[in-house]
Amino acid sequence: MSDKTIIIGAGPAGLACGYELTKKNKKVEVFESSPFIGGMSRSFDLWGQRVDVGPHRFFSKQKEINQFFSELIKEDFTLVNRQTRIYYNQNFFEYPLKLGNVLKNLPPFVIVQILWFYGVQIVNPIKDPKNFEEWVTNRFGKKLFEIFFKHYTEKLWGIKCSEIDADWAAQRIKTLTLIGAVKSAVFGNKGNKHKTLVDQFAYPKNGTGELYERAANCILENGGKVNKETPIKRVLLDDKNQKVKGVELMDGVVIDAKNVVSTMPITTLIKGLDNVPEKVIKAVDELYFRNTILVYLEIDQKELFTDNWLYIHSPDVKHGRITNFRNWCTSLNKDKKTTILCLEFWCFENEDIWTGNEQNVIDLAKEEVYKINLIPNHAKILNSKVVKVPKCYPVYETGYQEGLKTIVDFLKGIEGLFPIGRYGAFKYNNQDHSILMGLLAAEKIADNNEVDLWNINTDTEYQEDGKIKDVLAQ
Ligand SMILES: Cc1cc2nc3c(=O)[nH]c(=O)nc-3n(C[C@H](O)[C@H](O)[C@H](O)COP(=O)(O)OP(=O)(O)OC[C@H]3O[C@@H](n4cnc5c(N)ncnc54)[C@H](O)[C@@H]3O)c2cc1C
């Protein structure tokens, strides 16, 4: 029997795992369905410049994650000053929110409403908030929820805030409170930065995907294999369905393996297995994802706005975020005199915007970018390109954990199978979480580490408080 580990997917999770395993002299073969390395975190050349799949900021407080970055990127990074704002009602609000800026941009009667509803919430909080709306309202009051959370969140997830599990809020905005935001606005942060208040990050000079290109190269140098454009059809188990035996490619070829690390969508993984219990199939059928359509536009101007990206809360346009790649680092734009913007539209896979003609979404993006005055009327759009990212947001609909637990319990019973990653484990992972899952999966395989991979990115600590420059400076 082969002692090889097969890794499905050459994104951050799969490549971190392969990199670590080959460093430990283990046999590894990676299979990637697309022609690209890096998954959702890849970078690519566009109109003579370099871009990512939307904004990709790398940040972690965990030493092993920063070590992974540092070993591979070495000195080839730059520190980017983060500037991101919220666009709402024809105003730009600094993000993280700053008191003075909020007061300046909102009419006095709205400020009174904010304070009133905040007071109401303090006096009469919702006990045991179950959904996103209740959770945020408890923290910030109803008015702030409506202005700064409702529209954006509903654009992103495509369901009402009252249908989104409180889990998601707890994972993302856990320690931020109105009082905290006010304190940080008045006194500054002084070493006590909340995860969303981090203002500088390390960024590979050749785009975020450089990290993963280098990881793939190291796997090859260490004797592993990386196959592109080779999708895995299904994972094969032994006769008792208790142990991994290998994988089957789309053309029917079977490859033996002792371990399979899967970063393919968890739904596809389960549906490919034989003899899955009915209750697990039922649970899988209830999980669903949100897709992203990215529209890249090349504008004939150098200076449009100063942010790395903007959150577009206004409900009168469909896109929800816009990245300005000119504001990341000079090595991306390669001295070109134009600016590449990237607008993000979120949708389900059965919506017209996803299935229809690409030209329609390009036309929409062009119309919207002028409509909210992000580019002047005289600016020309020289080029456009659409990139579609399927299944990139696992939807945390209220109660989703129950079904997921049924699936996880079933998967835990299969020896040699390690489902990890963003859609691989149905976790709203950033790069750092997926890298950590990959590194720990490698330790489990090579060193029998007892860690429970399903607990990563569900614990109460978030990864973003650290400073990669501390590790890089060592
Ligand atoms: C628009 C956008 C912005 C983001 N911004 C940030 C950010 O600022 N900071 C941050 O840290 N993270 C960000 N992320 C998240 C980050 O991209 C992901 O967390 C990370 O890429 C997840 O890595 P992964 O390996 O788990 O999954 P993926 O990157 O999705 O990789 C999975 C790989 O598996 C392959 N695959 C799927 N099915 C098969 C199959 N059957 N056979 C073989 N291969 C298969 C896919 O092609 C893919 O390459 C962003 C994501 C998006 C979409």
The ligand as an SDF file (V2000), in Angstrom:
LIG
                    3D

 53 58  0  0  0  0  0  0  0  0999 V2000
  -12.6260   38.4260   -2.9600 C   0  0  0  0  0  0  0  0  0  0  0  0
  -11.8740   37.7780   -1.8250 C   0  0  0  0  0  0  0  0  0  0  0  0
  -11.1320   38.5570   -0.9550 C   0  0  0  0  0  0  0  0  0  0  0  0
  -10.4100   37.9770    0.0800 C   0  0  0  0  0  0  0  0  0  0  0  0
   -9.6590   38.7670    0.9030 N   0  0  0  0  0  0  0  0  0  0  0  0
   -8.8530   38.2040    1.8300 C   0  0  0  0  0  0  0  0  0  0  0  0
   -7.9880   39.0110    2.6330 C   0  0  0  0  0  0  0  0  0  0  0  0
   -7.9530   40.2340    2.5460 O   0  0  0  0  0  0  0  0  0  0  0  0
   -7.1750   38.3690    3.5250 N   0  0  0  0  0  0  0  0  0  0  0  0
   -7.1570   37.0140    3.6580 C   0  0  0  0  0  0  0  0  0  0  0  0
   -6.3440   36.4980    4.4370 O   0  0  0  0  0  0  0  0  0  0  0  0
   -8.0010   36.2350    2.9490 N   0  0  0  0  0  0  0  0  0  0  0  0
   -8.8430   36.7940    2.0420 C   0  0  0  0  0  0  0  0  0  0  0  0
   -9.6930   36.0100    1.2960 N   0  0  0  0  0  0  0  0  0  0  0  0
   -9.8020   34.5800    1.6240 C   0  0  0  0  0  0  0  0  0  0  0  0
   -8.7030   33.7330    1.0090 C   0  0  0  0  0  0  0  0  0  0  0  0
   -8.7010   33.9150   -0.3800 O   0  0  0  0  0  0  0  0  0  0  0  0
   -9.0160   32.2900    1.3600 C   0  0  0  0  0  0  0  0  0  0  0  0
   -9.1450   32.1820    2.7620 O   0  0  0  0  0  0  0  0  0  0  0  0
   -7.9550   31.2790    0.9570 C   0  0  0  0  0  0  0  0  0  0  0  0
   -7.6120   31.3500   -0.4030 O   0  0  0  0  0  0  0  0  0  0  0  0
   -8.5280   29.8980    1.2650 C   0  0  0  0  0  0  0  0  0  0  0  0
   -7.5610   28.9330    0.9690 O   0  0  0  0  0  0  0  0  0  0  0  0
   -7.9990   27.4240    0.7660 P   0  0  0  0  0  0  0  0  0  0  0  0
   -6.7820   26.6800    0.3800 O   0  0  0  0  0  0  0  0  0  0  0  0
   -8.7690   26.9960    1.9350 O   0  0  0  0  0  0  0  0  0  0  0  0
   -9.0510   27.4540   -0.4520 O   0  0  0  0  0  0  0  0  0  0  0  0
   -8.8750   27.9580   -1.9370 P   0  0  0  0  0  0  0  0  0  0  0  0
   -8.0330   29.1650   -2.0170 O   0  0  0  0  0  0  0  0  0  0  0  0
  -10.2680   28.0480   -2.4590 O   0  0  0  0  0  0  0  0  0  0  0  0
   -8.1420   26.7510   -2.6570 O   0  0  0  0  0  0  0  0  0  0  0  0
   -8.8080   25.5540   -2.9570 C   0  0  0  0  0  0  0  0  0  0  0  0
   -8.2420   25.0000   -4.2550 C   0  0  0  0  0  0  0  0  0  0  0  0
   -8.8500   23.7260   -4.5140 O   0  0  0  0  0  0  0  0  0  0  0  0
   -9.0530   23.5950   -5.9120 C   0  0  0  0  0  0  0  0  0  0  0  0
  -10.0740   22.5580   -6.1300 N   0  0  0  0  0  0  0  0  0  0  0  0
  -11.4070   22.6190   -5.8870 C   0  0  0  0  0  0  0  0  0  0  0  0
  -12.0070   21.4580   -6.2300 N   0  0  0  0  0  0  0  0  0  0  0  0
  -11.0310   20.6360   -6.6870 C   0  0  0  0  0  0  0  0  0  0  0  0
  -11.0170   19.2970   -7.1930 C   0  0  0  0  0  0  0  0  0  0  0  0
  -12.1440   18.5720   -7.3100 N   0  0  0  0  0  0  0  0  0  0  0  0
   -9.8360   18.7640   -7.5630 N   0  0  0  0  0  0  0  0  0  0  0  0
   -8.6740   19.4760   -7.4740 C   0  0  0  0  0  0  0  0  0  0  0  0
   -8.6420   20.7580   -7.0260 N   0  0  0  0  0  0  0  0  0  0  0  0
   -9.7980   21.3190   -6.6200 C   0  0  0  0  0  0  0  0  0  0  0  0
   -9.4870   25.0020   -6.3170 C   0  0  0  0  0  0  0  0  0  0  0  0
   -9.3250   25.2070   -7.7010 O   0  0  0  0  0  0  0  0  0  0  0  0
   -8.5590   25.8730   -5.4740 C   0  0  0  0  0  0  0  0  0  0  0  0
   -7.3620   26.1840   -6.1450 O   0  0  0  0  0  0  0  0  0  0  0  0
  -10.4560   36.5710    0.2670 C   0  0  0  0  0  0  0  0  0  0  0  0
  -11.2130   35.7790   -0.5990 C   0  0  0  0  0  0  0  0  0  0  0  0
  -11.9280   36.3700   -1.6240 C   0  0  0  0  0  0  0  0  0  0  0  0
  -12.7320   35.5070   -2.5580 C   0  0  0  0  0  0  0  0  0  0  0  0
  1  2  1  0
  2  3  1  0
  2 52  2  0
  3  4  2  0
  4  5  1  0
  4 50  1  0
  5  6  2  0
  6  7  1  0
  6 13  1  0
  7  8  2  0
  7  9  1  0
  9 10  1  0
 10 11  2  0
 10 12  1  0
 12 13  2  0
 13 14  1  0
 14 15  1  0
 14 50  1  0
 15 16  1  0
 16 17  1  0
 16 18  1  0
 18 19  1  0
 18 20  1  0
 20 21  1  0
 20 22  1  0
 22 23  1  0
 23 24  1  0
 24 25  2  0
 24 26  1  0
 24 27  1  0
 27 28  1  0
 28 29  2  0
 28 30  1  0
 28 31  1  0
 31 32  1  0
 32 33  1  0
 33 34  1  0
 33 48  1  0
 34 35  1  0
 35 36  1  0
 35 46  1  0
 36 37  1  0
 36 45  1  0
 37 38  2  0
 38 39  1  0
 39 40  1  0
 39 45  2  0
 40 41  1  0
 40 42  2  0
 42 43  1  0
 43 44  2  0
 44 45  1  0
 46 47  1  0
 46 48  1  0
 48 49  1  0
 50 51  2  0
 51 52  1  0
 52 53  1  0
M  END
$$$$
